[in-house]
Amino acid sequence: MNQQSTISFDRADLLARLESMSELGIDSLSFGVIGFTGGGIVCRYNDYEAKAAVREQKNVLGHELFTVVAPCMNNYLIAQRFEDAGETGISLDETIDYVLTWKMRPIKVKLRMLFSPDIPTRYVLIHRLV
């Protein structure tokens, strides 16, 4: 087993680790990873999430997260938290229980939202509950 696959969803320094990982590294993780710019454009999308959401990377990368890729996250619980963190420059590391609903049956997940003013990519991590 390689080192990346042992990185947990709850790891304290996960934002810095994600930023330093290659695409192959994030593809080896056992949870969904969506990285996006301050403008909301998806720039990282791992293989786990592509398979779980049945959305090919080529159809997600370069598209707006909250209006095209995952409009079910375009609300005060998720999109607004990232917007507020970006405007205030205050780091964000929150995990919430959530239900994904867009183009799929409702799926219970834990979402972890990661942002730091020192790191250009923002992340939504998705741990599907079974």
C-alpha positions in Angstrom: 0.0 0.0 0.0 1.5 3.4 -0.9 1.7 6.3 1.5 -1.1 8.4 0.0 -3.7 5.7 0.3 -3.2 5.7 4.1 -3.9 9.4 4.4 -7.2 9.8 6.3 -10.1 12.1 5.7 -9.7 13.5 9.2 -6.0 14.2 9.0 -5.1 17.5 10.7 -2.7 18.8 8.0 -4.7 17.5 5.1 -4.9 20.8 3.2 -1.1 21.2 3.0 -0.8 17.5 2.1 -3.3 17.8 -0.7 -1.6 20.9 -2.1 1.7 19.1 -2.3 0.3 15.9 -3.9 0.5 15.0 -7.5 -2.7 14.0 -9.4 -1.7 10.4 -9.1 -1.4 10.9 -5.3 -4.9 12.4 -4.9 -6.2 9.6 -7.2 -5.0 7.1 -4.6 -7.1 8.5 -1.8 -10.1 6.6 -0.4 -12.4 9.6 -0.4 -13.6 12.2 -2.9 -11.4 15.3 -3.6 -12.6 18.4 -5.4 -10.2 21.2 -5.6 -11.3 24.6 -7.0 -10.0 28.1 -7.5 -11.2 31.2 -5.7 -13.4 31.8 -8.7 -15.1 28.4 -8.2 -13.5 26.6 -11.2 -12.7 23.0 -10.5 -9.0 22.4 -11.0 -8.5 19.0 -9.1 -10.9 16.1 -9.2 -9.8 12.7 -8.1 -10.5 9.3 -9.5 -12.4 8.1 -6.4 -14.9 11.0 -6.8 -15.2 10.5 -10.5 -16.2 6.9 -10.0 -18.5 7.5 -7.0 -20.3 10.4 -8.7 -20.2 8.8 -12.2 -18.7 12.0 -13.7 -15.6 11.8 -15.8 -12.8 14.1 -14.9 -12.8 15.6 -18.4 -16.4 16.7 -17.8 -15.7 18.3 -14.4 -12.3 20.0 -14.7 -12.5 23.6 -15.8 -16.2 23.9 -14.9 -17.8 26.0 -12.1 -18.2 23.9 -9.0 -21.3 25.4 -7.5 -23.4 26.0 -10.6 -22.3 23.3 -13.1 -20.6 20.4 -11.2 -22.4 20.3 -7.9 -25.3 22.8 -7.7 -26.6 20.9 -4.6 -23.7 22.5 -2.7 -24.6 26.0 -3.8 -26.1 27.1 -0.4 -25.2 28.7 2.8 -23.8 25.5 4.3 -21.1 25.1 1.7 -20.6 27.7 -1.0 -21.4 30.6 1.4 -18.8 29.3 3.9 -16.1 29.3 1.2 -17.2 32.8 0.1 -17.1 34.2 3.6 -13.7 32.6 4.3 -12.3 34.1 1.2 -13.6 37.5 1.9 -12.4 37.6 5.5 -9.1 35.7 4.9 -9.9 33.4 7.7 -9.0 29.7 7.3 -11.8 27.2 7.0 -11.6 23.6 8.1 -15.1 22.3 8.9 -16.8 18.9 8.5 -20.5 18.6 8.2 -23.0 15.8 7.7 -24.7 16.3 4.3 -26.9 14.6 1.7 -25.8 14.8 -1.9 -28.8 14.9 -4.2 -27.9 16.2 -7.7 -28.6 13.7 -10.5 -28.4 10.7 -8.1 -30.3 9.1 -5.3 -29.7 10.9 -2.0 -26.4 9.9 -0.5 -25.4 10.6 3.0 -21.8 11.9 3.3 -19.5 13.8 5.5 -18.1 16.9 3.7 -14.9 18.5 4.8 -14.3 22.1 3.6 -10.7 23.3 3.5 -9.5 26.8 2.8 -6.4 28.8 3.8 -5.6 32.3 2.5 -2.0 31.0 1.9 -3.0 28.2 -0.4 -4.6 29.0 -3.8 -6.8 25.8 -4.1 -9.9 25.3 -1.9 -11.1 21.8 -1.3 -14.3 19.9 -0.7 -13.6 16.4 0.5 -16.4 13.8 0.3 -16.5 10.8 2.6 -19.5 8.6 1.6 -21.2 6.8 4.5 -22.2 3.2 4.0 
